[in-house]
Amino acid sequence: MMPTNEFVEVRNGGYYVVGSRIGLDVVFYALRRGYSADKIFESFPSIGSLAKVHGTITFIVEHPVEVEAYLKDQDRIFEEIKAAHPMPADMIERFERAKKEMSGKLA
């Protein structure tokens, strides 16, 4: 299990920015796309503060192996759920549309 710090906590089996509903994966993938801390906070103000964004980034940088393993595990779990419970075509379409809109929000 990955450690936590004052900016990253474990809830319901997932890692989140403390006091928010923003997952560690959201910050990770935004960083991977080249977004600055300011842009991440601008895109996801419910994180609460720019300091929390910086703290989460520090956590990601300090634990690269653990974060990668966690994200791969999350992908595996998602694929297992999809295989066990196929979504109707209209739901897949809505999901893909929401994903595109979220990508646009980060653009």
N, CA, C and O atoms as a GROMACS GRO file, in nm:
protein
  428
    1MET      N    1   0.084  -0.119   0.000
    1MET     CA    2   0.000   0.000   0.000
    1MET      C    3   0.088   0.125   0.000
    1MET      O    4   0.191   0.131   0.067
    2MET      N    5   0.046   0.222  -0.075
    2MET     CA    6   0.119   0.346  -0.089
    2MET      C    7   0.102   0.432   0.037
    2MET      O    8  -0.003   0.428   0.101
    3PRO      N    9   0.205   0.507   0.072
    3PRO     CA   10   0.191   0.598   0.187
    3PRO      C   11   0.098   0.714   0.153
    3PRO      O   12   0.053   0.729   0.039
    4THR      N   13   0.070   0.794   0.252
    4THR     CA   14  -0.006   0.918   0.231
    4THR      C   15   0.077   1.032   0.288
    4THR      O   16   0.185   1.010   0.344
    5ASN      N   17   0.027   1.153   0.273
    5ASN     CA   18   0.089   1.269   0.337
    5ASN      C   19  -0.022   1.367   0.372
    5ASN      O   20  -0.139   1.332   0.365
    6GLU      N   21   0.014   1.487   0.410
    6GLU     CA   22  -0.089   1.583   0.451
    6GLU      C   23  -0.176   1.630   0.336
    6GLU      O   24  -0.277   1.697   0.360
    7PHE      N   25  -0.140   1.597   0.211
    7PHE     CA   26  -0.216   1.641   0.095
    7PHE      C   27  -0.289   1.528   0.022
    7PHE      O   28  -0.378   1.554  -0.058
    8VAL      N   29  -0.251   1.404   0.050
    8VAL     CA   30  -0.309   1.289  -0.018
    8VAL      C   31  -0.359   1.190   0.087
    8VAL      O   32  -0.286   1.154   0.179
    9GLU      N   33  -0.485   1.147   0.071
    9GLU     CA   34  -0.544   1.054   0.166
    9GLU      C   35  -0.608   0.936   0.094
    9GLU      O   36  -0.637   0.943  -0.025
   10VAL      N   37  -0.629   0.828   0.168
   10VAL     CA   38  -0.698   0.710   0.117
   10VAL      C   39  -0.842   0.715   0.165
   10VAL      O   40  -0.869   0.732   0.284
   11ARG      N   41  -0.934   0.700   0.070
   11ARG     CA   42  -1.077   0.692   0.101
   11ARG      C   43  -1.140   0.591   0.008
   11ARG      O   44  -1.116   0.594  -0.112
   12ASN      N   45  -1.220   0.503   0.062
   12ASN     CA   46  -1.292   0.404  -0.020
   12ASN      C   47  -1.200   0.329  -0.115
   12ASN      O   48  -1.238   0.297  -0.227
   13GLY      N   49  -1.079   0.301  -0.070
   13GLY     CA   50  -0.986   0.225  -0.151
   13GLY      C   51  -0.914   0.305  -0.258
   13GLY      O   52  -0.839   0.248  -0.337
   14GLY      N   53  -0.937   0.435  -0.263
   14GLY     CA   54  -0.872   0.520  -0.365
   14GLY      C   55  -0.794   0.632  -0.300
   14GLY      O   56  -0.813   0.662  -0.182
   15TYR      N   57  -0.706   0.692  -0.376
   15TYR     CA   58  -0.625   0.804  -0.327
   15TYR      C   59  -0.684   0.935  -0.380
   15TYR      O   60  -0.715   0.948  -0.498
   16TYR      N   61  -0.698   1.032  -0.287
   16TYR     CA   62  -0.762   1.159  -0.319
   16TYR      C   63  -0.683   1.274  -0.260
   16TYR      O   64  -0.608   1.258  -0.164
   17VAL      N   65  -0.701   1.392  -0.321
   17VAL     CA   66  -0.649   1.513  -0.261
   17VAL      C   67  -0.730   1.535  -0.134
   17VAL      O   68  -0.853   1.532  -0.137
   18VAL      N   69  -0.662   1.557  -0.022
   18VAL     CA   70  -0.726   1.570   0.109
   18VAL      C   71  -0.841   1.670   0.103
   18VAL      O   72  -0.828   1.781   0.051
   19GLY      N   73  -0.955   1.627   0.157
   19GLY     CA   74  -1.070   1.716   0.170
   19GLY      C   75  -1.141   1.747   0.039
   19GLY      O   76  -1.221   1.840   0.032
   20SER      N   77  -1.112   1.669  -0.067
   20SER     CA   78  -1.178   1.694  -0.195
   20SER      C   79  -1.225   1.562  -0.255
   20SER      O   80  -1.196   1.455  -0.203
   21ARG      N   81  -1.296   1.573  -0.364
   21ARG     CA   82  -1.339   1.454  -0.438
   21ARG      C   83  -1.249   1.432  -0.560
   21ARG      O   84  -1.281   1.351  -0.647
   22ILE      N   85  -1.138   1.504  -0.565
   22ILE     CA   86  -1.045   1.494  -0.678
   22ILE      C   87  -0.946   1.381  -0.651
   22ILE      O   88  -0.872   1.384  -0.552
   23GLY      N   89  -0.944   1.283  -0.740
   23GLY     CA   90  -0.855   1.169  -0.725
   23GLY      C   91  -0.712   1.204  -0.761
   23GLY      O   92  -0.685   1.296  -0.838
   24LEU      N   93  -0.621   1.128  -0.704
   24LEU     CA   94  -0.479   1.142  -0.736
   24LEU      C   95  -0.456   1.126  -0.885
   24LEU      O   96  -0.370   1.193  -0.943
   25ASP      N   97  -0.533   1.038  -0.948
   25ASP     CA   98  -0.519   1.015  -1.092
   25ASP      C   99  -0.546   1.141  -1.173
   25ASP      O  100  -0.482   1.163  -1.276
   26VAL      N  101  -0.640   1.223  -1.129
   26VAL     CA  102  -0.673   1.346  -1.202
   26VAL      C  103  -0.550   1.438  -1.207
   26VAL      O  104  -0.516   1.491  -1.313
   27VAL      N  105  -0.485   1.456  -1.094
   27VAL     CA  106  -0.367   1.542  -1.088
   27VAL      C  107  -0.253   1.478  -1.168
   27VAL      O  108  -0.183   1.547  -1.242
   28PHE      N  109  -0.235   1.348  -1.154
   28PHE     CA  110  -0.129   1.277  -1.226
   28PHE      C  111  -0.143   1.295  -1.376
   28PHE      O  112  -0.047   1.332  -1.444
   29TYR      N  113  -0.262   1.269  -1.430
   29TYR     CA  114  -0.280   1.276  -1.575
   29TYR      C  115  -0.274   1.419  -1.626
   29TYR      O  116  -0.230   1.443  -1.739
   30ALA      N  117  -0.316   1.515  -1.545
   30ALA     CA  118  -0.302   1.656  -1.585
   30ALA      C  119  -0.153   1.693  -1.594
   30ALA      O  120  -0.111   1.760  -1.688
   31LEU      N  121  -0.075   1.647  -1.497
   31LEU     CA  122   0.070   1.670  -1.502
   31LEU      C  123   0.131   1.606  -1.625
   31LEU      O  124   0.214   1.666  -1.694
   32ARG      N  125   0.089   1.485  -1.653
   32ARG     CA  126   0.142   1.412  -1.769
   32ARG      C  127   0.112   1.487  -1.899
   32ARG      O  128   0.188   1.480  -1.995
   33ARG      N  129  -0.001   1.558  -1.902
   33ARG     CA  130  -0.036   1.638  -2.020
   33ARG      C  131   0.042   1.770  -2.025
   33ARG      O  132   0.030   1.845  -2.122
   34GLY      N  133   0.120   1.797  -1.921
   34GLY     CA  134   0.202   1.918  -1.920
   34GLY      C  135   0.140   2.037  -1.851
   34GLY      O  136   0.189   2.149  -1.868
   35TYR      N  137   0.035   2.017  -1.774
   35TYR     CA  138  -0.030   2.128  -1.707
   35TYR      C  139   0.048   2.170  -1.583
   35TYR      O  140   0.103   2.088  -1.510
   36SER      N  141   0.050   2.300  -1.563
   36SER     CA  142   0.114   2.356  -1.444
   36SER      C  143   0.022   2.340  -1.324
   36SER      O  144  -0.096   2.309  -1.339
   37ALA      N  145   0.076   2.362  -1.206
   37ALA     CA  146  -0.007   2.357  -1.084
   37ALA      C  147  -0.119   2.460  -1.093
   37ALA      O  148  -0.233   2.432  -1.054
   38ASP      N  149  -0.088   2.578  -1.143
   38ASP     CA  150  -0.191   2.683  -1.157
   38ASP      C  151  -0.305   2.637  -1.247
   38ASP      O  152  -0.422   2.657  -1.216
   39LYS      N  153  -0.269   2.574  -1.360
   39LYS     CA  154  -0.371   2.528  -1.455
   39LYS      C  155  -0.455   2.416  -1.394
   39LYS      O  156  -0.576   2.410  -1.415
   40ILE      N  157  -0.391   2.327  -1.319
   40ILE     CA  158  -0.466   2.220  -1.253
   40ILE      C  159  -0.566   2.279  -1.154
   40ILE      O  160  -0.682   2.238  -1.151
   41PHE      N  161  -0.521   2.374  -1.074
   41PHE     CA  162  -0.612   2.437  -0.976
   41PHE      C  163  -0.724   2.513  -1.046
   41PHE      O  164  -0.838   2.510  -1.001
   42GLU      N  165  -0.690   2.580  -1.154
   42GLU     CA  166  -0.791   2.652  -1.232
   42GLU      C  167  -0.896   2.555  -1.287
   42GLU      O  168  -1.015   2.585  -1.288
   43SER      N  169  -0.850   2.439  -1.333
   43SER     CA  170  -0.941   2.340  -1.391
   43SER      C  171  -1.023   2.266  -1.286
   43SER      O  172  -1.136   2.225  -1.313
   44PHE      N  173  -0.967   2.250  -1.166
   44PHE     CA  174  -1.033   2.176  -1.059
   44PHE      C  175  -1.029   2.254  -0.928
   44PHE      O  176  -0.961   2.214  -0.834
   45PRO      N  177  -1.101   2.365  -0.921
   45PRO     CA  178  -1.095   2.450  -0.802
   45PRO      C  179  -1.146   2.382  -0.675
   45PRO      O  180  -1.115   2.426  -0.564
   46SER      N  181  -1.222   2.273  -0.690
   46SER     CA  182  -1.270   2.204  -0.570
   46SER      C  183  -1.157   2.135  -0.494
   46SER      O  184  -1.179   2.083  -0.384
   47ILE      N  185  -1.036   2.133  -0.551
   47ILE     CA  186  -0.920   2.083  -0.477
   47ILE      C  187  -0.906   2.165  -0.349
   47ILE      O  188  -0.866   2.112  -0.245
   48GLY      N  189  -0.936   2.291  -0.356
   48GLY     CA  190  -0.938   2.374  -0.235
   48GLY      C  191  -0.832   2.481  -0.229
   48GLY      O  192  -0.858   2.592  -0.183
   49SER      N  193  -0.711   2.450  -0.274
   49SER     CA  194  -0.606   2.552  -0.272
   49SER      C  195  -0.492   2.510  -0.364
   49SER      O  196  -0.473   2.392  -0.394
   50LEU      N  197  -0.418   2.609  -0.408
   50LEU     CA  198  -0.299   2.584  -0.489
   50LEU      C  199  -0.196   2.506  -0.408
   50LEU      O  200  -0.121   2.426  -0.464
   51ALA      N  201  -0.190   2.530  -0.278
   51ALA     CA  202  -0.097   2.458  -0.192
   51ALA      C  203  -0.125   2.307  -0.195
   51ALA      O  204  -0.032   2.226  -0.193
   52LYS      N  205  -0.253   2.270  -0.199
   52LYS     CA  206  -0.288   2.127  -0.207
   52LYS      C  207  -0.243   2.068  -0.340
   52LYS      O  208  -0.199   1.953  -0.346
   53VAL      N  209  -0.253   2.146  -0.446
   53VAL     CA  210  -0.206   2.098  -0.577
   53VAL      C  211  -0.056   2.073  -0.570
   53VAL      O  212  -0.009   1.967  -0.611
   54HIS      N  213   0.018   2.169  -0.518
   54HIS     CA  214   0.163   2.153  -0.506
   54HIS      C  215   0.198   2.035  -0.416
   54HIS      O  216   0.290   1.959  -0.447
   55GLY      N  217   0.128   2.018  -0.306
   55GLY     CA  218   0.153   1.905  -0.217
   55GLY      C  219   0.126   1.771  -0.284
   55GLY      O  220   0.200   1.675  -0.263
   56THR      N  221   0.022   1.767  -0.364
   56THR     CA  222  -0.011   1.644  -0.436
   56THR      C  223   0.094   1.615  -0.543
   56THR      O  224   0.133   1.499  -0.562
   57ILE      N  225   0.139   1.718  -0.611
   57ILE     CA  226   0.246   1.701  -0.711
   57ILE      C  227   0.372   1.649  -0.642
   57ILE      O  228   0.438   1.559  -0.694
   58THR      N  229   0.406   1.705  -0.528
   58THR     CA  230   0.523   1.660  -0.453
   58THR      C  231   0.508   1.512  -0.418
   58THR      O  232   0.604   1.436  -0.431
   59PHE      N  233   0.390   1.473  -0.373
   59PHE     CA  234   0.364   1.333  -0.341
   59PHE      C  235   0.388   1.244  -0.462
   59PHE      O  236   0.452   1.140  -0.451
   60ILE      N  237   0.336   1.286  -0.578
   60ILE     CA  238   0.352   1.208  -0.701
   60ILE      C  239   0.500   1.195  -0.738
   60ILE      O  240   0.546   1.087  -0.776
   61VAL      N  241   0.574   1.304  -0.727
   61VAL     CA  242   0.717   1.304  -0.761
   61VAL      C  243   0.796   1.217  -0.664
   61VAL      O  244   0.891   1.149  -0.704
   62GLU      N  245   0.759   1.219  -0.537
   62GLU     CA  246   0.832   1.143  -0.435
   62GLU      C  247   0.800   0.993  -0.436
   62GLU      O  248   0.875   0.914  -0.380
   63HIS      N  249   0.689   0.954  -0.499
   63HIS     CA  250   0.646   0.814  -0.499
   63HIS      C  251   0.610   0.766  -0.640
   63HIS      O  252   0.500   0.714  -0.661
   64PRO      N  253   0.700   0.782  -0.737
   64PRO     CA  254   0.664   0.749  -0.876
   64PRO      C  255   0.630   0.602  -0.898
   64PRO      O  256   0.536   0.570  -0.970
   65VAL      N  257   0.704   0.513  -0.837
   65VAL     CA  258   0.680   0.370  -0.857
   65VAL      C  259   0.545   0.330  -0.798
   65VAL      O  260   0.468   0.259  -0.861
   66GLU      N  261   0.518   0.377  -0.676
   66GLU     CA  262   0.393   0.344  -0.609
   66GLU      C  263   0.272   0.402  -0.683
   66GLU      O  264   0.169   0.337  -0.695
   67VAL      N  265   0.287   0.526  -0.731
   67VAL     CA  266   0.176   0.591  -0.802
   67VAL      C  267   0.147   0.516  -0.932
   67VAL      O  268   0.031   0.489  -0.963
   68GLU      N  269   0.251   0.481  -1.008
   68GLU     CA  270   0.231   0.406  -1.133
   68GLU      C  271   0.163   0.272  -1.104
   68GLU      O  272   0.071   0.233  -1.176
   69ALA      N  273   0.208   0.201  -1.000
   69ALA     CA  274   0.148   0.072  -0.964
   69ALA      C  275   0.001   0.090  -0.926
   69ALA      O  276  -0.084   0.010  -0.966
   70TYR      N  277  -0.029   0.193  -0.849
   70TYR     CA  278  -0.167   0.221  -0.809
   70TYR      C  279  -0.254   0.247  -0.932
   70TYR      O  280  -0.364   0.193  -0.943
   71LEU      N  281  -0.206   0.329  -1.025
   71LEU     CA  282  -0.286   0.362  -1.143
   71LEU      C  283  -0.306   0.240  -1.233
   71LEU      O  284  -0.414   0.222  -1.290
   72LYS      N  285  -0.204   0.157  -1.246
   72LYS     CA  286  -0.219   0.034  -1.325
   72LYS      C  287  -0.322  -0.058  -1.260
   72LYS      O  288  -0.402  -0.120  -1.328
   73ASP      N  289  -0.319  -0.065  -1.128
   73ASP     CA  290  -0.416  -0.147  -1.056
   73ASP      C  291  -0.558  -0.092  -1.075
   73ASP      O  292  -0.652  -0.170  -1.092
   74GLN      N  293  -0.573   0.039  -1.073
   74GLN     CA  294  -0.704   0.100  -1.094
   74GLN      C  295  -0.754   0.068  -1.235
   74GLN      O  296  -0.872   0.038  -1.253
   75ASP      N  297  -0.666   0.074  -1.334
   75ASP     CA  298  -0.704   0.039  -1.472
   75ASP      C  299  -0.749  -0.107  -1.480
   75ASP      O  300  -0.848  -0.138  -1.546
   76ARG      N  301  -0.675  -0.195  -1.414
   76ARG     CA  302  -0.709  -0.338  -1.413
   76ARG      C  303  -0.846  -0.360  -1.352
   76ARG      O  304  -0.928  -0.434  -1.406
   77ILE      N  305  -0.872  -0.296  -1.239
   77ILE     CA  306  -1.002  -0.309  -1.172
   77ILE      C  307  -1.114  -0.259  -1.263
   77ILE      O  308  -1.219  -0.322  -1.273
   78PHE      N  309  -1.091  -0.145  -1.329
   78PHE     CA  310  -1.191  -0.089  -1.418
   78PHE      C  311  -1.221  -0.185  -1.533
   78PHE      O  312  -1.337  -0.205  -1.570
   79GLU      N  313  -1.116  -0.245  -1.590
   79GLU     CA  314  -1.135  -0.340  -1.700
   79GLU      C  315  -1.212  -0.464  -1.653
   79GLU      O  316  -1.296  -0.516  -1.726
   80GLU      N  317  -1.184  -0.512  -1.532
   80GLU     CA  318  -1.257  -0.626  -1.477
   80GLU      C  319  -1.405  -0.593  -1.459
   80GLU      O  320  -1.492  -0.674  -1.490
   81ILE      N  321  -1.432  -0.474  -1.410
   81ILE     CA  322  -1.571  -0.431  -1.390
   81ILE      C  323  -1.642  -0.421  -1.524
   81ILE      O  324  -1.755  -0.467  -1.539
   82LYS      N  325  -1.574  -0.361  -1.623
   82LYS     CA  326  -1.634  -0.349  -1.757
   82LYS      C  327  -1.664  -0.486  -1.816
   82LYS      O  328  -1.769  -0.506  -1.877
   83ALA      N  329  -1.572  -0.581  -1.799
   83ALA     CA  330  -1.592  -0.715  -1.854
   83ALA      C  331  -1.707  -0.787  -1.784
   83ALA      O  332  -1.784  -0.858  -1.848
   84ALA      N  333  -1.718  -0.769  -1.654
   84ALA     CA  334  -1.822  -0.837  -1.576
   84ALA      C  335  -1.959  -0.773  -1.594
   84ALA      O  336  -2.061  -0.839  -1.581
   85HIS      N  337  -1.959  -0.643  -1.622
   85HIS     CA  338  -2.085  -0.568  -1.632
   85HIS      C  339  -2.082  -0.478  -1.755
   85HIS      O  340  -2.062  -0.357  -1.743
   86PRO      N  341  -2.102  -0.535  -1.873
   86PRO     CA  342  -2.098  -0.453  -1.995
   86PRO      C  343  -2.202  -0.341  -1.990
   86PRO      O  344  -2.316  -0.361  -1.945
   87MET      N  345  -2.161  -0.225  -2.035
   87MET     CA  346  -2.252  -0.110  -2.036
   87MET      C  347  -2.333  -0.108  -2.165
   87MET      O  348  -2.284  -0.147  -2.271
   88PRO      N  349  -2.456  -0.062  -2.156
   88PRO     CA  350  -2.536  -0.044  -2.278
   88PRO      C  351  -2.469   0.061  -2.368
   88PRO      O  352  -2.398   0.149  -2.320
   89ALA      N  353  -2.492   0.050  -2.496
   89ALA     CA  354  -2.429   0.138  -2.595
   89ALA      C  355  -2.452   0.286  -2.564
   89ALA      O  356  -2.360   0.366  -2.578
   90ASP      N  357  -2.574   0.323  -2.523
   90ASP     CA  358  -2.601   0.464  -2.496
   90ASP      C  359  -2.520   0.514  -2.375
   90ASP      O  360  -2.480   0.630  -2.372
   91MET      N  361  -2.498   0.428  -2.278
   91MET     CA  362  -2.419   0.468  -2.162
   91MET      C  363  -2.271   0.486  -2.202
   91MET      O  364  -2.206   0.579  -2.156
   92ILE      N  365  -2.221   0.397  -2.286
   92ILE     CA  366  -2.083   0.409  -2.334
   92ILE      C  367  -2.067   0.540  -2.410
   92ILE      O  368  -1.967   0.611  -2.393
   93GLU      N  369  -2.165   0.573  -2.492
   93GLU     CA  370  -2.160   0.698  -2.568
   93GLU      C  371  -2.157   0.819  -2.475
   93GLU      O  372  -2.080   0.912  -2.497
   94ARG      N  373  -2.240   0.819  -2.371
   94ARG     CA  374  -2.240   0.930  -2.274
   94ARG      C  375  -2.107   0.938  -2.201
   94ARG      O  376  -2.055   1.048  -2.179
   95PHE      N  377  -2.052   0.825  -2.164
   95PHE     CA  378  -1.923   0.820  -2.096
   95PHE      C  379  -1.813   0.877  -2.185
   95PHE      O  380  -1.732   0.958  -2.140
   96GLU      N  381  -1.810   0.836  -2.310
   96GLU     CA  382  -1.708   0.885  -2.404
   96GLU      C  383  -1.722   1.036  -2.426
   96GLU      O  384  -1.622   1.107  -2.435
   97ARG      N  385  -1.845   1.083  -2.436
   97ARG     CA  386  -1.869   1.226  -2.453
   97ARG      C  387  -1.820   1.304  -2.331
   97ARG      O  388  -1.756   1.408  -2.346
   98ALA      N  389  -1.848   1.254  -2.212
   98ALA     CA  390  -1.804   1.320  -2.088
   98ALA      C  391  -1.651   1.321  -2.082
   98ALA      O  392  -1.591   1.420  -2.038
   99LYS      N  393  -1.588   1.212  -2.124
   99LYS     CA  394  -1.443   1.203  -2.125
   99LYS      C  395  -1.383   1.308  -2.219
   99LYS      O  396  -1.283   1.372  -2.186
  100LYS      N  397  -1.445   1.325  -2.336
  100LYS     CA  398  -1.398   1.426  -2.432
  100LYS      C  399  -1.416   1.566  -2.375
  100LYS      O  400  -1.329   1.652  -2.391
  101GLU      N  401  -1.529   1.589  -2.309
  101GLU     CA  402  -1.553   1.721  -2.250
  101GLU      C  403  -1.452   1.750  -2.140
  101GLU      O  404  -1.405   1.863  -2.128
  102MET      N  405  -1.418   1.649  -2.060
  102MET     CA  406  -1.319   1.666  -1.952
  102MET      C  407  -1.183   1.696  -2.014
  102MET      O  408  -1.109   1.780  -1.963
  103SER      N  409  -1.148   1.629  -2.122
  103SER     CA  410  -1.021   1.656  -2.189
  103SER      C  411  -1.018   1.799  -2.241
  103SER      O  412  -0.915   1.866  -2.235
  104GLY      N  413  -1.131   1.845  -2.292
  104GLY     CA  414  -1.139   1.983  -2.339
  104GLY      C  415  -1.123   2.082  -2.226
  104GLY      O  416  -1.066   2.190  -2.245
  105LYS      N  417  -1.174   2.047  -2.107
  105LYS     CA  418  -1.163   2.134  -1.990
  105LYS      C  419  -1.017   2.153  -1.952
  105LYS      O  420  -0.978   2.260  -1.905
  106LEU      N  421  -0.937   2.050  -1.973
  106LEU     CA  422  -0.795   2.057  -1.939
  106LEU      C  423  -0.712   2.117  -2.052
  106LEU      O  424  -0.593   2.142  -2.034
  107ALA      N  425  -0.772   2.140  -2.165
  107ALA     CA  426  -0.696   2.190  -2.280
  107ALA      C  427  -0.663   2.338  -2.267
  107ALA      O  428  -0.600   2.395  -2.356
   0.00000   0.00000   0.00000
